[in-house]
Amino acid sequence: MKQDFTSVQNIYIICGKTDMRKSIDGLATLIQDAFKLDPYSDSIFLFSGTSKDRYKCLYFDGDGFAILYKRLDNGKLQWPKDEKEVRNLSQKELRWLLEGLSLQQPKAITKSTKGVF
């Protein structure tokens, strides 16, 4: 199964630690109950546990849930630590996170707002 997730409407990261023993039903329940989000929506949900060298991704593709579990051989993710927070990420932030970078890149050029001349 190779999916192109670049057209997914929302990418959510569940900040803090998640019990990585949870499977599809446990993660979907967490999404619904703790964060009041719809696991059936066109969204990717990302989770990480205590050791930041692995993560899970939950996605509903229309006829069932898919779960991706990845363990990094080298390095750790810079996962946000704020418990009980969920963030909506852009594709760029997702790429940064999965490359081991921080979600806030202080040297990145940010989009400008309209100025007044």
Phi, psi and chi 1 to 4 in degrees:
 res  aa     phi    psi   chi1   chi2   chi3   chi4
   1 MET       -  112.6  172.3 -178.5  105.1      -
   2 LYS  -121.0  118.2 -170.6  168.9 -174.7  177.4
   3 GLN  -112.2  150.3  -68.0  -87.9  144.5      -
   4 ASP  -102.3  108.8  176.8   19.3      -      -
   5 PHE   -95.8   10.6  -66.5  111.4      -      -
   6 THR   -71.5  -16.9   57.1      -      -      -
   7 SER  -101.3    7.8   62.9      -      -      -
   8 VAL   -66.3  137.4  171.9      -      -      -
   9 GLN   -64.5  -45.7 -173.1  175.0   -1.5      -
  10 ASN  -132.8  143.6  -69.1  -59.1      -      -
  11 ILE  -122.2  113.3  -57.4  166.8      -      -
  12 TYR  -108.5  136.5  -67.9  107.6      -      -
  13 ILE  -112.1  126.4 -179.6  171.7      -      -
  14 ILE   -87.7  107.4  -49.9  -58.3      -      -
  15 CYS   -72.2  163.5  -58.3      -      -      -
  16 GLY    77.3 -161.1      -      -      -      -
  17 LYS   -98.6  136.4  -59.4  171.8 -167.1  165.4
  18 THR  -118.8  143.4  -59.0      -      -      -
  19 ASP   -67.0  109.3 -177.3   -5.1      -      -
  20 MET   -75.4   -1.3  -65.7  -59.0  -82.4      -
  21 ARG   -79.3  -13.2  -63.5  173.0  -67.1  179.4
  22 LYS   -66.1  141.8  -69.9 -177.3 -173.9  -82.0
  23 SER  -104.2 -161.5   61.9      -      -      -
  24 ILE   -55.3  -50.9  -69.0  172.1      -      -
  25 ASP   -62.7  -42.1  -66.8  -21.7      -      -
  26 GLY   -65.4  -41.7      -      -      -      -
  27 LEU   -69.8  -40.1  -65.5  173.8      -      -
  28 ALA   -63.9  -38.9      -      -      -      -
  29 THR   -64.6  -42.1  -59.5      -      -      -
  30 LEU   -59.9  -43.8  178.4   68.6      -      -
  31 ILE   -60.3  -45.6  -68.6  164.9      -      -
  32 GLN   -70.0  -50.7  -84.1 -175.8  -36.0      -
  33 ASP   -79.2  -47.8  -65.9  -12.5      -      -
  34 ALA   -80.9  -33.3      -      -      -      -
  35 PHE  -116.4   -0.9  -60.2  107.6      -      -
  36 LYS    54.0   39.5  -52.0  -61.1 -175.5 -137.4
  37 LEU  -111.1  161.2  -65.5  170.2      -      -
  38 ASP   -97.2  110.2 -178.5   10.5      -      -
  39 PRO   -66.5  -15.2   20.4  -26.9      -      -
  40 TYR   -87.3   -3.7  -68.1   96.1      -      -
  41 SER   -73.4  168.9   63.8      -      -      -
  42 ASP   -77.1   73.6 -175.5   25.5      -      -
  43 SER  -142.5  151.7  -57.9      -      -      -
  44 ILE  -106.7  136.0  -67.0  172.9      -      -
  45 PHE  -118.9  126.0  -61.4   92.6      -      -
  46 LEU  -110.5  138.2  -61.3  163.9      -      -
  47 PHE  -134.0  148.1  -53.2   86.9      -      -
  48 SER  -142.1  154.6 -176.4      -      -      -
  49 GLY  -101.0 -150.2      -      -      -      -
  50 THR   -67.3  -50.1  -56.5      -      -      -
  51 SER   -84.3  125.9   77.6      -      -      -
  52 LYS   -85.3   25.6  -57.7  -61.0 -179.2 -148.7
  53 ASP  -101.9   10.5   65.3  -16.6      -      -
  54 ARG  -149.5  153.4   56.1 -162.1   74.5 -164.1
  55 TYR  -150.0  162.4   65.1   93.1      -      -
  56 LYS  -122.2  148.1  -76.9 -173.5  178.4 -180.0
  57 CYS  -127.4  126.8  170.3      -      -      -
  58 LEU  -114.1  133.4 -176.3   68.2      -      -
  59 TYR  -147.9  135.1  176.4   68.9      -      -
  60 PHE   -99.9  118.8 -176.9   76.3      -      -
  61 ASP   -98.7   10.5   66.8   -1.1      -      -
  62 GLY   113.3  -33.4      -      -      -      -
  63 ASP  -125.6    2.9   61.4    2.3      -      -
  64 GLY   172.3  170.2      -      -      -      -
  65 PHE   -90.4  142.9  -77.7   97.8      -      -
  66 ALA  -118.4  141.7      -      -      -      -
  67 ILE  -127.7  133.7 -167.0  164.3      -      -
  68 LEU  -114.7  131.2  169.1   78.7      -      -
  69 TYR  -121.8  124.5  178.9   76.1      -      -
  70 LYS  -128.6  134.5 -178.2  165.0 -175.7  174.0
  71 ARG  -117.2  124.9 -173.9 -169.1   71.0 -151.7
  72 LEU   -79.4  139.6  -57.4  172.5      -      -
  73 ASP   -78.4  -38.1  -77.7  -18.9      -      -
  74 ASN  -131.5  131.2  -64.8  -48.7      -      -
  75 GLY    93.8  174.8      -      -      -      -
  76 LYS  -136.2  156.7  -65.8 -169.1 -179.5  -80.2
  77 LEU   -83.3  148.5  -59.9  168.2      -      -
  78 GLN   -94.6   76.4  -67.3 -167.2   31.5      -
  79 TRP   -81.3  133.2 -153.3  -93.8      -      -
  80 PRO   -59.1  139.3  -19.4   29.6      -      -
  81 LYS   -96.5   -8.9  -64.9  176.9 -177.9  154.9
  82 ASP   -67.1  103.8 -168.3    5.0      -      -
  83 GLU   -59.7  151.2  -62.3  -75.7  -24.3      -
  84 LYS    61.7   29.1  -60.8 -175.4  176.9  163.1
  85 GLU  -123.2  143.9 -179.7 -172.3    3.1      -
  86 VAL  -125.8  138.3   62.3      -      -      -
  87 ARG  -122.3  146.7  -68.2 -173.9 -165.2  173.6
  88 ASN   -95.9  118.5 -162.4  -20.1      -      -
  89 LEU   -99.4  153.5  -58.7 -179.0      -      -
  90 SER   -87.6  168.2   67.1      -      -      -
  91 GLN   -59.9  -37.0  -70.3  -74.7  -21.6      -
  92 LYS   -65.3  -45.0  178.0  173.1   52.3  174.4
  93 GLU   -64.9  -37.4  -70.1  170.5  -38.2      -
  94 LEU   -62.1  -44.6  174.5   63.8      -      -
  95 ARG   -60.9  -44.5 -170.0 -179.7   72.3 -110.9
  96 TRP   -58.3  -48.8  -75.0  -16.0      -      -
  97 LEU   -58.9  -48.3  176.8   72.4      -      -
  98 LEU   -73.9  -12.8  -60.9 -178.0      -      -
  99 GLU   -93.7    3.4  -70.2  175.1   -4.9      -
 100 GLY    88.5    9.6      -      -      -      -
 101 LEU   -94.2  164.3  -58.5  171.7      -      -
 102 SER   -74.9  151.6  172.1      -      -      -
 103 LEU   -67.9  -28.7  -68.6  177.8      -      -
 104 GLN  -101.6  109.6  -76.8   73.4   36.5      -
 105 GLN   -99.1  104.3  -68.1  -66.2  -46.8      -
 106 PRO   -64.4  -24.7   19.6  -27.4      -      -
 107 LYS   -97.7   -2.1  -65.9 -175.4  178.9 -177.5
 108 ALA   -71.9  144.3      -      -      -      -
 109 ILE   -80.3  122.5  -63.0  172.2      -      -
 110 THR   -93.0  159.1   57.8      -      -      -
 111 LYS   -66.6  140.5  -67.8 -169.9 -178.3 -125.3
 112 SER   -92.4  157.3   64.7      -      -      -
 113 THR   -97.2  164.9   56.7      -      -      -
 114 LYS   -63.9  131.1  -80.5 -172.2  174.7  179.2
 115 GLY   -96.7  167.1      -      -      -      -
 116 VAL  -108.7  128.0  177.6      -      -      -
 117 PHE  -105.8      -  -65.1   97.1      -      -
